[in-house]
Amino acid sequence: MNSPASDRYDERGQQILDWLALTRPRHATAGQVFGAEVGVFTGELSLYLLDRRDDLVLLMVDSWAAPHPDAPYVKSGDLHATMAQDVQQEVMRLATERVAGFAAVARARIMHMESTAAAMTIDDGTLDFVFIDADHSYEGVMADLAAWAPKLRPGGLLCGHDYGNEWLPKVGASVKRAVDEFLGCEPQLGADMTWRRV
């Protein structure tokens, strides 16, 4: 039986897939869909997406690193930002194990690095979707949006999580502010605090 947390990952994942189905046809290269999940944590969302789209190649981007004590992320109200390095390593191990079968066939590509550094390794205009759910500080969300939005092909899906999160109001406000400013308007909202550019 799924836990409430797992149910939320399922809702989030299905919303991404529903939005992806509304975008232009799949990537021209070899009939595959290329996406990036920026902020993977334990990999539950990654697994949901990979299980349900057999044409998906997913970049799983996460530093799995405790941030510097003075970083805006630590002050953002995000519980993940306060996890010690040994906990981060355990979370990375769980994510890696969870998608091991997909990694073996090159459908899951784990990028253990800072998100903006990872973005610099990806050609512009090559991804079908990007899901932003990493550093939830205003500064972090803005940096991720600026780094990853150019990686999308024309008509690609830019989306993310925690917009207006009422359980973590500081996080929700930071994400909302950054997304609204970056897009120049409010996004379309979906299940489990997801958002997308329209």
C-alpha positions as CSV (number, residue, x, y, z in Angstrom):
1,M,0.0,0.0,0.0
2,N,1.3,3.5,-0.9
3,S,2.1,5.9,1.9
4,P,0.6,9.4,1.7
5,A,4.0,10.7,0.6
6,S,4.1,8.1,-2.2
7,D,0.6,9.2,-3.3
8,R,1.8,12.7,-3.6
9,Y,4.7,11.6,-5.8
10,D,2.1,9.7,-7.9
11,E,-0.1,12.8,-8.2
12,R,2.9,15.0,-9.1
13,G,4.2,12.5,-11.7
14,Q,0.8,12.0,-13.4
15,Q,0.4,15.8,-13.6
16,I,3.8,16.1,-15.4
17,L,2.9,13.3,-17.8
18,D,-0.5,14.9,-18.5
19,W,1.2,18.2,-19.2
20,L,3.8,16.5,-21.3
21,A,1.1,14.9,-23.5
22,L,-0.1,18.4,-24.3
23,T,3.2,19.6,-25.7
24,R,4.4,19.2,-29.2
25,P,5.3,15.7,-30.5
26,R,8.1,13.8,-28.9
27,H,11.7,14.7,-29.6
28,A,12.8,13.9,-33.1
29,T,15.9,11.9,-32.1
30,A,15.2,8.2,-32.1
31,G,11.6,8.6,-30.9
32,Q,12.6,9.4,-27.3
33,V,11.5,12.0,-24.8
34,F,14.3,13.7,-23.0
35,G,13.7,15.3,-19.6
36,A,15.4,16.6,-16.5
37,E,14.3,16.4,-12.9
38,V,16.2,19.0,-11.0
39,G,16.1,18.0,-7.3
40,V,15.6,14.2,-7.1
41,F,15.8,13.5,-3.4
42,T,14.9,9.7,-3.0
43,G,14.0,9.2,-6.7
44,E,10.3,8.3,-6.1
45,L,9.2,10.8,-8.8
46,S,11.9,9.6,-11.2
47,L,10.7,6.0,-10.8
48,Y,7.1,7.0,-11.4
49,L,8.0,8.8,-14.6
50,L,10.3,6.1,-16.0
51,D,7.8,3.4,-15.2
52,R,5.1,5.1,-17.2
53,R,6.9,6.4,-20.2
54,D,9.0,3.8,-21.9
55,D,10.3,6.3,-24.3
56,L,11.7,8.6,-21.5
57,V,15.4,9.3,-20.9
58,L,15.6,11.2,-17.6
59,L,18.4,13.3,-16.3
60,M,18.3,13.0,-12.5
61,V,20.0,16.1,-11.2
62,D,20.8,16.5,-7.5
63,S,23.9,17.6,-5.4
64,W,22.9,15.3,-2.5
65,A,25.1,17.7,-0.5
66,A,24.6,19.6,2.7
67,P,24.7,23.3,1.7
68,H,27.0,25.9,3.2
69,P,25.6,27.1,6.6
70,D,25.2,30.6,5.2
71,A,23.5,29.7,1.9
72,P,20.0,31.1,1.3
73,Y,18.8,27.5,0.9
74,V,19.5,26.8,4.6
75,K,17.4,29.8,5.6
76,S,14.6,28.9,3.1
77,G,12.5,26.8,5.4
78,D,13.1,23.6,3.3
79,L,13.8,20.7,5.6
80,H,16.0,19.0,3.0
81,A,18.4,21.9,3.4
82,T,19.2,21.0,7.0
83,M,20.0,17.4,6.4
84,A,23.6,16.3,7.4
85,Q,25.9,15.0,4.7
86,D,25.6,11.4,5.9
87,V,21.8,11.6,5.5
88,Q,22.2,13.1,2.0
89,Q,24.5,10.2,1.1
90,E,21.8,7.7,2.3
91,V,19.2,9.5,0.3
92,M,21.4,9.4,-2.8
93,R,21.9,5.6,-2.3
94,L,18.1,5.1,-2.1
95,A,17.6,7.1,-5.3
96,T,20.3,5.2,-7.2
97,E,19.0,1.8,-6.1
98,R,15.4,2.8,-7.0
99,V,16.3,3.5,-10.7
100,A,19.1,1.0,-11.1
101,G,17.3,-1.0,-13.7
102,F,16.6,2.1,-15.8
103,A,20.2,3.3,-15.4
104,A,21.4,0.0,-16.7
105,V,19.7,0.7,-20.0
106,A,20.7,4.4,-20.1
107,R,17.2,5.7,-19.5
108,A,18.1,7.1,-16.1
109,R,21.2,9.3,-16.0
110,I,22.2,10.4,-12.5
111,M,24.0,13.7,-12.4
112,H,25.4,14.0,-8.9
113,M,26.3,17.7,-9.1
114,E,25.0,21.2,-8.5
115,S,22.1,21.9,-10.8
116,T,23.5,25.0,-12.5
117,A,26.7,23.2,-13.2
118,A,24.8,20.2,-14.6
119,A,22.8,22.6,-16.9
120,M,26.1,23.8,-18.4
121,T,26.8,20.3,-19.7
122,I,23.5,20.2,-21.6
123,D,23.0,21.7,-25.1
124,D,20.4,24.4,-25.4
125,G,17.1,23.4,-27.0
126,T,17.5,19.7,-26.4
127,L,15.1,18.8,-23.6
128,D,11.4,18.1,-23.9
129,F,10.7,19.0,-20.2
130,V,12.4,20.3,-17.1
131,F,10.9,19.9,-13.6
132,I,12.4,22.3,-11.0
133,D,12.3,21.0,-7.4
134,A,15.7,21.6,-5.8
135,D,16.9,24.6,-3.9
136,H,13.7,26.3,-2.7
137,S,15.1,29.7,-1.8
138,Y,14.1,32.6,-4.1
139,E,17.7,32.8,-5.2
140,G,18.0,29.1,-5.9
141,V,14.7,28.8,-7.9
142,M,15.7,31.9,-10.0
143,A,19.1,30.4,-10.7
144,D,17.6,27.0,-11.7
145,L,15.0,28.6,-14.0
146,A,17.7,30.8,-15.7
147,A,20.0,27.8,-16.1
148,W,17.5,25.2,-17.3
149,A,14.8,27.1,-19.3
150,P,17.2,27.5,-22.3
151,K,17.7,23.7,-22.4
152,L,14.1,23.2,-23.6
153,R,13.2,22.7,-27.2
154,P,10.6,25.2,-28.6
155,G,7.3,24.2,-27.0
156,G,8.9,22.2,-24.3
157,L,7.5,21.9,-20.8
158,L,8.9,24.0,-18.0
159,C,7.4,23.0,-14.7
160,G,8.1,22.5,-11.0
161,H,6.9,22.0,-7.5
162,D,6.0,23.8,-4.3
163,Y,4.4,26.9,-5.8
164,G,2.5,28.5,-2.9
165,N,3.2,25.5,-0.6
166,E,0.9,26.1,2.4
167,W,2.6,23.4,4.6
168,L,5.9,25.2,4.2
169,P,4.8,28.8,3.7
170,K,8.3,30.3,3.5
171,V,9.2,27.8,0.7
172,G,5.9,28.4,-1.1
173,A,6.3,32.1,-1.0
174,S,9.9,31.9,-2.3
175,V,9.0,29.6,-5.2
176,K,5.9,31.7,-6.1
177,R,7.9,34.9,-6.2
178,A,10.7,33.4,-8.3
179,V,8.4,31.7,-10.8
180,D,6.1,34.7,-11.2
181,E,9.1,37.0,-11.7
182,F,10.8,34.7,-14.1
183,L,7.8,34.0,-16.2
184,G,6.4,37.5,-16.0
185,C,3.0,36.1,-15.1
186,E,1.4,33.5,-12.9
187,P,1.8,29.9,-14.1
188,Q,-0.9,27.3,-14.6
189,L,-1.2,25.3,-11.4
190,G,-1.7,21.5,-11.1
191,A,-1.9,18.6,-8.7
192,D,0.3,18.6,-5.5
193,M,1.5,22.2,-5.8
194,T,2.9,21.8,-9.3
195,W,3.1,24.6,-11.8
196,R,3.9,25.0,-15.5
197,R,4.7,27.8,-17.9
198,V,1.9,28.3,-20.5
